[in-house]
């Protein structure tokens, strides 16, 4: 066996064992990721009564939405976060609970009528289960690390697959097509190879962004070698006395909107316990498309003073790079087309797993038939 053939045999074994060790997990992550691309739409489809808002534009204020939501919560609960409607047919989403579980319940409010549409556990439902499966494999905090490691193994699998695919001179066309009328063995091999090469760039993007989000303790120090990351701001104590009167949430939102003109409000955090500011989340036109909003204005709950601001213009290159990871990962950065591309990309690992398994089975059967044909060795 020549050196080239020995090297290729080693890469084949590596690609095989990467597929066997991480392929099924990555297929699971891909399928669940495809589902989560359209999570809001699926949530509305599965629970229509919670999201059946009227066609009218938003008519009630944030404070009214919070008031009716808190009336729908138990007496010991209070609203901690209010997500704003994304369009005319969307709803207010109020998350609240007791002091030790402030996001335990979700209450949806019709933005036109102010009617409470329904309530459920904030972390409940099949989509929440799928989200935890995608991000943590239902293993808790440690599962996030496992997901990051699987992403790294997927990058290695993509690299080994690219090496094995690389055609010799004048054979490029063969490496980019599926032969018509080929035997099942050849057809499955071509399907596996073509799926991998055409989806390689997209799978690389999905794996890379997933690694950055799943392993921040390891990836952020690498990013900081090129640009500083702005430290996160924790709880800000109030300026006034603890018994001072709070400004209402609508005033805080107006202050934030005027401070950051042109930005769209996406949600507001309500201060509780020792927190001294409203946290108004906003999406600026310069942002990659992201329904959550990446900028914020922290408004003092008593004085209305702007205590902290995060804007696109004030972000470092590292901040912007990290902010791009989620919108790229779920396709939201490029609108509906981007989401559809990510949806299809999420199905590719399953296709690679199935065709890879078929290739392995064909080889096992061929090896078995070869052994059956071999004459018995003399005693």
Protein Blocks (a to p, Z undefined) as FASTA:
>chain_A
ZZklmmmmmmmmmmmmmmmmmmmmmmmmmmmmmmmmmmmmmmmmmmmmlmmccfbdcfbd
fklmmmmmmmmpcfkbccfbdcddfbfkbccddddddfklmklpccdddfklopafbdcd
fkgcjklmmmmmmmnoonajmlmmmmmmmmmmmmmmmmmmmmmmmccehilmmmmccceh
iafklmmmmmmmmmmmmmmmmmmmmmmmmmmmmmmmlmmmmmmmmoccdddddddddfbd
fkbccddfklmmmmmmmmmghiacfbdcddehjbfbdcdddddfklccdfkopadcdddf
klopafbdcdfklpcfklmmmmmmmmmmnommnojmlmmmmmmmmmmmmmmmmmmmmmmm
mmmmmmmmmmmmpccddZZ
